[in-house]
Amino acid sequence: MYTIKVEKECGCFKKSAYENNMSFESKDDALMQASLMQTHMNTKFCGKHHFEVCEDGDDFFVSVSMSEEPNSGCCGGGHCS
């Protein structure tokens, strides 16, 4: 079983249709979904965060960091301060 884990759920993630800890039978399916999530979150979310996918064994972690582009305010995820 392969799992996609989002390390920190920002406000945009919580409002999206995505779920944390999604499981897949196939490594290829998990990697494809994680890559699609990363692209969608980096292009469609508010832009205050940057998302990257890292592989660790049977898990794919979506890491969240502050975007390098200045934005006003926070998305409401509670981890920006």
Backbone as XML, in Angstrom:
<?xml version="1.0"?>
<chain id="A" units="angstrom">
  <residue number="1" name="MET">
    <atom name="N" x="0.846" y="-1.175" z="0.000"/>
    <atom name="CA" x="0.000" y="0.000" z="0.000"/>
    <atom name="C" x="0.895" y="1.243" z="0.000"/>
  </residue>
  <residue number="2" name="TYR">
    <atom name="N" x="0.574" y="2.191" z="-0.843"/>
    <atom name="CA" x="1.326" y="3.450" z="-0.972"/>
    <atom name="C" x="0.423" y="4.599" z="-0.529"/>
  </residue>
  <residue number="3" name="THR">
    <atom name="N" x="0.993" y="5.527" z="0.221"/>
    <atom name="CA" x="0.196" y="6.591" z="0.823"/>
    <atom name="C" x="0.742" y="7.962" z="0.467"/>
  </residue>
  <residue number="4" name="ILE">
    <atom name="N" x="-0.176" y="8.903" z="0.220"/>
    <atom name="CA" x="0.186" y="10.311" z="0.021"/>
    <atom name="C" x="-0.175" y="11.045" z="1.307"/>
  </residue>
  <residue number="5" name="LYS">
    <atom name="N" x="0.834" y="11.659" z="1.912"/>
    <atom name="CA" x="0.629" y="12.372" z="3.171"/>
    <atom name="C" x="0.988" y="13.840" z="2.980"/>
  </residue>
  <residue number="6" name="VAL">
    <atom name="N" x="0.068" y="14.718" z="3.321"/>
    <atom name="CA" x="0.317" y="16.160" z="3.278"/>
    <atom name="C" x="0.798" y="16.553" z="4.666"/>
  </residue>
  <residue number="7" name="GLU">
    <atom name="N" x="2.038" y="17.094" z="4.738"/>
    <atom name="CA" x="2.645" y="17.368" z="6.034"/>
    <atom name="C" x="1.900" y="18.438" z="6.827"/>
  </residue>
  <residue number="8" name="LYS">
    <atom name="N" x="1.491" y="19.503" z="6.190"/>
    <atom name="CA" x="0.745" y="20.571" z="6.863"/>
    <atom name="C" x="-0.431" y="20.937" z="5.979"/>
  </residue>
  <residue number="9" name="GLU">
    <atom name="N" x="-1.618" y="20.874" z="6.517"/>
    <atom name="CA" x="-2.815" y="21.196" z="5.747"/>
    <atom name="C" x="-3.114" y="22.685" z="5.873"/>
  </residue>
  <residue number="10" name="CYS">
    <atom name="N" x="-2.809" y="23.434" z="4.832"/>
    <atom name="CA" x="-3.125" y="24.859" z="4.825"/>
    <atom name="C" x="-4.625" y="25.039" z="4.592"/>
  </residue>
  <residue number="11" name="GLY">
    <atom name="N" x="-5.103" y="26.249" z="4.722"/>
    <atom name="CA" x="-6.524" y="26.540" z="4.541"/>
    <atom name="C" x="-7.030" y="26.151" z="3.169"/>
  </residue>
  <residue number="12" name="CYS">
    <atom name="N" x="-6.223" y="26.413" z="2.132"/>
    <atom name="CA" x="-6.641" y="26.053" z="0.768"/>
    <atom name="C" x="-6.805" y="24.542" z="0.629"/>
  </residue>
  <residue number="13" name="PHE">
    <atom name="N" x="-5.898" y="23.782" z="1.239"/>
    <atom name="CA" x="-5.998" y="22.324" z="1.178"/>
    <atom name="C" x="-7.272" y="21.858" z="1.881"/>
  </residue>
  <residue number="14" name="LYS">
    <atom name="N" x="-7.544" y="22.424" z="3.054"/>
    <atom name="CA" x="-8.728" y="22.022" z="3.812"/>
    <atom name="C" x="-10.014" y="22.328" z="3.054"/>
  </residue>
  <residue number="15" name="LYS">
    <atom name="N" x="-10.007" y="23.391" z="2.252"/>
    <atom name="CA" x="-11.182" y="23.767" z="1.476"/>
    <atom name="C" x="-11.304" y="22.967" z="0.184"/>
  </residue>
  <residue number="16" name="SER">
    <atom name="N" x="-10.236" y="22.310" z="-0.225"/>
    <atom name="CA" x="-10.232" y="21.583" z="-1.500"/>
    <atom name="C" x="-10.906" y="20.218" z="-1.352"/>
  </residue>
  <residue number="17" name="ALA">
    <atom name="N" x="-11.041" y="19.539" z="-2.476"/>
    <atom name="CA" x="-11.616" y="18.194" z="-2.483"/>
    <atom name="C" x="-10.584" y="17.126" z="-2.127"/>
  </residue>
  <residue number="18" name="TYR">
    <atom name="N" x="-9.327" y="17.521" z="-1.949"/>
    <atom name="CA" x="-8.269" y="16.556" z="-1.626"/>
    <atom name="C" x="-8.402" y="16.055" z="-0.199"/>
  </residue>
  <residue number="19" name="GLU">
    <atom name="N" x="-7.908" y="14.841" z="0.013"/>
    <atom name="CA" x="-7.877" y="14.236" z="1.337"/>
    <atom name="C" x="-6.435" y="13.932" z="1.697"/>
  </residue>
  <residue number="20" name="ASN">
    <atom name="N" x="-6.142" y="13.993" z="2.970"/>
    <atom name="CA" x="-4.823" y="13.618" z="3.451"/>
    <atom name="C" x="-4.786" y="12.103" z="3.665"/>
  </residue>
  <residue number="21" name="ASN">
    <atom name="N" x="-3.603" y="11.521" z="3.578"/>
    <atom name="CA" x="-3.384" y="10.085" z="3.801"/>
    <atom name="C" x="-4.162" y="9.209" z="2.831"/>
  </residue>
  <residue number="22" name="MET">
    <atom name="N" x="-4.183" y="9.606" z="1.561"/>
    <atom name="CA" x="-4.824" y="8.775" z="0.534"/>
    <atom name="C" x="-3.940" y="7.564" z="0.259"/>
  </residue>
  <residue number="23" name="SER">
    <atom name="N" x="-4.547" y="6.397" z="0.112"/>
    <atom name="CA" x="-3.813" y="5.153" z="-0.111"/>
    <atom name="C" x="-4.092" y="4.599" z="-1.497"/>
  </residue>
  <residue number="24" name="PHE">
    <atom name="N" x="-3.065" y="3.967" z="-2.070"/>
    <atom name="CA" x="-3.148" y="3.394" z="-3.412"/>
    <atom name="C" x="-2.478" y="2.031" z="-3.413"/>
  </residue>
  <residue number="25" name="GLU">
    <atom name="N" x="-2.993" y="1.128" z="-4.221"/>
    <atom name="CA" x="-2.400" y="-0.201" z="-4.374"/>
    <atom name="C" x="-1.107" y="-0.139" z="-5.185"/>
  </residue>
  <residue number="26" name="SER">
    <atom name="N" x="-1.044" y="0.777" z="-6.136"/>
    <atom name="CA" x="0.081" y="0.865" z="-7.066"/>
    <atom name="C" x="0.946" y="2.089" z="-6.764"/>
  </residue>
  <residue number="27" name="LYS">
    <atom name="N" x="2.253" y="1.895" z="-6.799"/>
    <atom name="CA" x="3.181" y="3.003" z="-6.602"/>
    <atom name="C" x="3.021" y="4.035" z="-7.710"/>
  </residue>
  <residue number="28" name="ASP">
    <atom name="N" x="2.822" y="3.565" z="-8.938"/>
    <atom name="CA" x="2.641" y="4.480" z="-10.068"/>
    <atom name="C" x="1.395" y="5.342" z="-9.896"/>
  </residue>
  <residue number="29" name="ASP">
    <atom name="N" x="0.309" y="4.750" z="-9.407"/>
    <atom name="CA" x="-0.920" y="5.513" z="-9.183"/>
    <atom name="C" x="-0.722" y="6.568" z="-8.099"/>
  </residue>
  <residue number="30" name="ALA">
    <atom name="N" x="-0.028" y="6.194" z="-7.027"/>
    <atom name="CA" x="0.232" y="7.140" z="-5.942"/>
    <atom name="C" x="1.114" y="8.283" z="-6.421"/>
  </residue>
  <residue number="31" name="LEU">
    <atom name="N" x="2.156" y="7.972" z="-7.169"/>
    <atom name="CA" x="3.053" y="9.006" z="-7.681"/>
    <atom name="C" x="2.329" y="9.923" z="-8.655"/>
  </residue>
  <residue number="32" name="MET">
    <atom name="N" x="1.491" y="9.359" z="-9.522"/>
    <atom name="CA" x="0.749" y="10.168" z="-10.475"/>
    <atom name="C" x="-0.201" y="11.124" z="-9.744"/>
  </residue>
  <residue number="33" name="GLN">
    <atom name="N" x="-0.925" y="10.614" z="-8.739"/>
    <atom name="CA" x="-1.849" y="11.454" z="-7.985"/>
    <atom name="C" x="-1.098" y="12.533" z="-7.205"/>
  </residue>
  <residue number="34" name="ALA">
    <atom name="N" x="0.020" y="12.169" z="-6.590"/>
    <atom name="CA" x="0.814" y="13.151" z="-5.836"/>
    <atom name="C" x="1.330" y="14.249" z="-6.758"/>
  </residue>
  <residue number="35" name="SER">
    <atom name="N" x="1.760" y="13.885" z="-7.943"/>
    <atom name="CA" x="2.245" y="14.879" z="-8.914"/>
    <atom name="C" x="1.123" y="15.789" z="-9.390"/>
  </residue>
  <residue number="36" name="LEU">
    <atom name="N" x="-0.059" y="15.202" z="-9.634"/>
    <atom name="CA" x="-1.218" y="16.015" z="-10.032"/>
    <atom name="C" x="-1.609" y="16.983" z="-8.917"/>
  </residue>
  <residue number="37" name="MET">
    <atom name="N" x="-1.590" y="16.494" z="-7.680"/>
    <atom name="CA" x="-1.910" y="17.348" z="-6.537"/>
    <atom name="C" x="-0.920" y="18.502" z="-6.428"/>
  </residue>
  <residue number="38" name="GLN">
    <atom name="N" x="0.364" y="18.186" z="-6.552"/>
    <atom name="CA" x="1.404" y="19.213" z="-6.450"/>
    <atom name="C" x="1.195" y="20.293" z="-7.501"/>
  </residue>
  <residue number="39" name="THR">
    <atom name="N" x="0.970" y="19.902" z="-8.724"/>
    <atom name="CA" x="0.758" y="20.864" z="-9.805"/>
    <atom name="C" x="-0.480" y="21.705" z="-9.548"/>
  </residue>
  <residue number="40" name="HIS">
    <atom name="N" x="-1.578" y="21.059" z="-9.185"/>
    <atom name="CA" x="-2.830" y="21.778" z="-8.936"/>
    <atom name="C" x="-2.664" y="22.751" z="-7.765"/>
  </residue>
  <residue number="41" name="MET">
    <atom name="N" x="-2.076" y="22.293" z="-6.685"/>
    <atom name="CA" x="-1.943" y="23.135" z="-5.496"/>
    <atom name="C" x="-1.012" y="24.316" z="-5.752"/>
  </residue>
  <residue number="42" name="ASN">
    <atom name="N" x="0.037" y="24.122" z="-6.544"/>
    <atom name="CA" x="0.956" y="25.228" z="-6.841"/>
    <atom name="C" x="0.381" y="26.226" z="-7.833"/>
  </residue>
  <residue number="43" name="THR">
    <atom name="N" x="-0.570" y="25.799" z="-8.665"/>
    <atom name="CA" x="-1.113" y="26.709" z="-9.678"/>
    <atom name="C" x="-2.491" y="27.254" z="-9.336"/>
  </residue>
  <residue number="44" name="LYS">
    <atom name="N" x="-3.288" y="26.518" z="-8.562"/>
    <atom name="CA" x="-4.674" y="26.916" z="-8.307"/>
    <atom name="C" x="-4.937" y="27.423" z="-6.889"/>
  </residue>
  <residue number="45" name="PHE">
    <atom name="N" x="-4.077" y="27.073" z="-5.943"/>
    <atom name="CA" x="-4.262" y="27.563" z="-4.583"/>
    <atom name="C" x="-3.821" y="29.022" z="-4.517"/>
  </residue>
  <residue number="46" name="CYS">
    <atom name="N" x="-3.907" y="29.643" z="-3.361"/>
    <atom name="CA" x="-3.735" y="31.095" z="-3.206"/>
    <atom name="C" x="-2.338" y="31.615" z="-3.526"/>
  </residue>
  <residue number="47" name="GLY">
    <atom name="N" x="-1.325" y="30.764" z="-3.561"/>
    <atom name="CA" x="0.024" y="31.210" z="-3.908"/>
    <atom name="C" x="0.872" y="31.590" z="-2.712"/>
  </residue>
  <residue number="48" name="LYS">
    <atom name="N" x="0.342" y="31.476" z="-1.515"/>
    <atom name="CA" x="1.110" y="31.826" z="-0.326"/>
    <atom name="C" x="2.069" y="30.712" z="0.083"/>
  </residue>
  <residue number="49" name="HIS">
    <atom name="N" x="1.825" y="29.517" z="-0.450"/>
    <atom name="CA" x="2.664" y="28.368" z="-0.126"/>
    <atom name="C" x="3.161" y="27.700" z="-1.404"/>
  </residue>
  <residue number="50" name="HIS">
    <atom name="N" x="4.241" y="26.960" z="-1.247"/>
    <atom name="CA" x="4.799" y="26.168" z="-2.343"/>
    <atom name="C" x="4.764" y="24.707" z="-1.894"/>
  </residue>
  <residue number="51" name="PHE">
    <atom name="N" x="4.367" y="23.820" z="-2.795"/>
    <atom name="CA" x="4.203" y="22.412" z="-2.469"/>
    <atom name="C" x="5.183" y="21.573" z="-3.283"/>
  </residue>
  <residue number="52" name="GLU">
    <atom name="N" x="5.811" y="20.599" z="-2.613"/>
    <atom name="CA" x="6.729" y="19.676" z="-3.273"/>
    <atom name="C" x="6.432" y="18.257" z="-2.815"/>
  </residue>
  <residue number="53" name="VAL">
    <atom name="N" x="6.671" y="17.295" z="-3.711"/>
    <atom name="CA" x="6.459" y="15.889" z="-3.391"/>
    <atom name="C" x="7.815" y="15.228" z="-3.188"/>
  </residue>
  <residue number="54" name="CYS">
    <atom name="N" x="7.928" y="14.492" z="-2.070"/>
    <atom name="CA" x="9.139" y="13.726" z="-1.763"/>
    <atom name="C" x="8.721" y="12.285" z="-1.496"/>
  </residue>
  <residue number="55" name="GLU">
    <atom name="N" x="9.515" y="11.353" z="-1.974"/>
    <atom name="CA" x="9.236" y="9.934" z="-1.771"/>
    <atom name="C" x="10.059" y="9.409" z="-0.602"/>
  </residue>
  <residue number="56" name="ASP">
    <atom name="N" x="9.416" y="8.615" z="0.262"/>
    <atom name="CA" x="10.106" y="7.981" z="1.381"/>
    <atom name="C" x="9.521" y="6.583" z="1.558"/>
  </residue>
  <residue number="57" name="GLY">
    <atom name="N" x="10.170" y="5.598" z="0.977"/>
    <atom name="CA" x="9.667" y="4.228" z="1.041"/>
    <atom name="C" x="8.352" y="4.100" z="0.305"/>
  </residue>
  <residue number="58" name="ASP">
    <atom name="N" x="7.312" y="3.677" z="1.029"/>
    <atom name="CA" x="5.984" y="3.510" z="0.437"/>
    <atom name="C" x="5.127" y="4.766" z="0.562"/>
  </residue>
  <residue number="59" name="ASP">
    <atom name="N" x="5.718" y="5.836" z="1.076"/>
    <atom name="CA" x="4.973" y="7.079" z="1.285"/>
    <atom name="C" x="5.465" y="8.181" z="0.364"/>
  </residue>
  <residue number="60" name="PHE">
    <atom name="N" x="4.529" y="9.013" z="-0.054"/>
    <atom name="CA" x="4.844" y="10.243" z="-0.786"/>
    <atom name="C" x="4.392" y="11.394" z="0.095"/>
  </residue>
  <residue number="61" name="PHE">
    <atom name="N" x="5.330" y="12.243" z="0.480"/>
    <atom name="CA" x="5.025" y="13.374" z="1.339"/>
    <atom name="C" x="4.901" y="14.634" z="0.497"/>
  </residue>
  <residue number="62" name="VAL">
    <atom name="N" x="3.843" y="15.394" z="0.735"/>
    <atom name="CA" x="3.681" y="16.699" z="0.110"/>
    <atom name="C" x="4.092" y="17.716" z="1.163"/>
  </residue>
  <residue number="63" name="SER">
    <atom name="N" x="5.264" y="18.323" z="0.935"/>
    <atom name="CA" x="5.758" y="19.313" z="1.893"/>
    <atom name="C" x="5.232" y="20.694" z="1.522"/>
  </residue>
  <residue number="64" name="VAL">
    <atom name="N" x="5.079" y="21.512" z="2.537"/>
    <atom name="CA" x="4.525" y="22.854" z="2.381"/>
    <atom name="C" x="5.545" y="23.850" z="2.907"/>
  </residue>
  <residue number="65" name="SER">
    <atom name="N" x="5.857" y="24.857" z="2.097"/>
    <atom name="CA" x="6.741" y="25.931" z="2.548"/>
    <atom name="C" x="6.152" y="27.259" z="2.105"/>
  </residue>
  <residue number="66" name="MET">
    <atom name="N" x="6.618" y="28.321" z="2.722"/>
    <atom name="CA" x="6.151" y="29.652" z="2.345"/>
    <atom name="C" x="6.648" y="29.948" z="0.937"/>
  </residue>
  <residue number="67" name="SER">
    <atom name="N" x="5.793" y="30.539" z="0.124"/>
    <atom name="CA" x="6.159" y="30.912" z="-1.233"/>
    <atom name="C" x="7.165" y="32.051" z="-1.179"/>
  </residue>
  <residue number="68" name="GLU">
    <atom name="N" x="8.060" y="32.088" z="-2.149"/>
    <atom name="CA" x="9.056" y="33.156" z="-2.191"/>
    <atom name="C" x="8.479" y="34.459" z="-2.710"/>
  </residue>
  <residue number="69" name="GLU">
    <atom name="N" x="7.308" y="34.388" z="-3.337"/>
    <atom name="CA" x="6.674" y="35.602" z="-3.833"/>
    <atom name="C" x="5.870" y="36.233" z="-2.712"/>
  </residue>
  <residue number="70" name="PRO">
    <atom name="N" x="6.016" y="37.534" z="-2.500"/>
    <atom name="CA" x="5.277" y="38.165" z="-1.395"/>
    <atom name="C" x="3.778" y="38.199" z="-1.659"/>
  </residue>
  <residue number="71" name="ASN">
    <atom name="N" x="3.026" y="37.872" z="-0.644"/>
    <atom name="CA" x="1.564" y="37.922" z="-0.680"/>
    <atom name="C" x="1.091" y="38.566" z="0.607"/>
  </residue>
  <residue number="72" name="SER">
    <atom name="N" x="-0.088" y="39.103" z="0.597"/>
    <atom name="CA" x="-0.612" y="39.699" z="1.813"/>
    <atom name="C" x="-1.472" y="38.706" z="2.558"/>
  </residue>
  <residue number="73" name="GLY">
    <atom name="N" x="-1.285" y="38.601" z="3.841"/>
    <atom name="CA" x="-2.136" y="37.773" z="4.666"/>
    <atom name="C" x="-1.769" y="36.317" z="4.653"/>
  </residue>
  <residue number="74" name="CYS">
    <atom name="N" x="-2.630" y="35.531" z="5.242"/>
    <atom name="CA" x="-2.414" y="34.091" z="5.412"/>
    <atom name="C" x="-3.622" y="33.360" z="4.894"/>
  </residue>
  <residue number="75" name="CYS">
    <atom name="N" x="-3.420" y="32.116" z="4.534"/>
    <atom name="CA" x="-4.514" y="31.290" z="4.017"/>
    <atom name="C" x="-5.416" y="30.769" z="5.135"/>
  </residue>
  <residue number="76" name="GLY">
    <atom name="N" x="-4.996" y="30.902" z="6.382"/>
    <atom name="CA" x="-5.815" y="30.451" z="7.490"/>
    <atom name="C" x="-5.484" y="29.072" z="7.993"/>
  </residue>
  <residue number="77" name="GLY">
    <atom name="N" x="-4.369" y="28.488" z="7.559"/>
    <atom name="CA" x="-3.989" y="27.160" z="7.989"/>
    <atom name="C" x="-3.404" y="27.101" z="9.386"/>
  </residue>
  <residue number="78" name="GLY">
    <atom name="N" x="-3.056" y="28.258" z="9.968"/>
    <atom name="CA" x="-2.558" y="28.301" z="11.328"/>
    <atom name="C" x="-1.087" y="28.026" z="11.490"/>
  </residue>
  <residue number="79" name="HIS">
    <atom name="N" x="-0.357" y="27.891" z="10.394"/>
    <atom name="CA" x="1.071" y="27.595" z="10.516"/>
    <atom name="C" x="1.953" y="28.659" z="9.881"/>
  </residue>
  <residue number="80" name="CYS">
    <atom name="N" x="1.398" y="29.799" z="9.536"/>
    <atom name="CA" x="2.165" y="30.860" z="8.873"/>
    <atom name="C" x="2.899" y="31.762" z="9.850"/>
  </residue>
  <residue number="81" name="SER">
    <atom name="N" x="2.517" y="31.758" z="11.086"/>
    <atom name="CA" x="3.116" y="32.691" z="12.040"/>
    <atom name="C" x="4.433" y="32.206" z="12.592"/>
  </residue>
</chain>
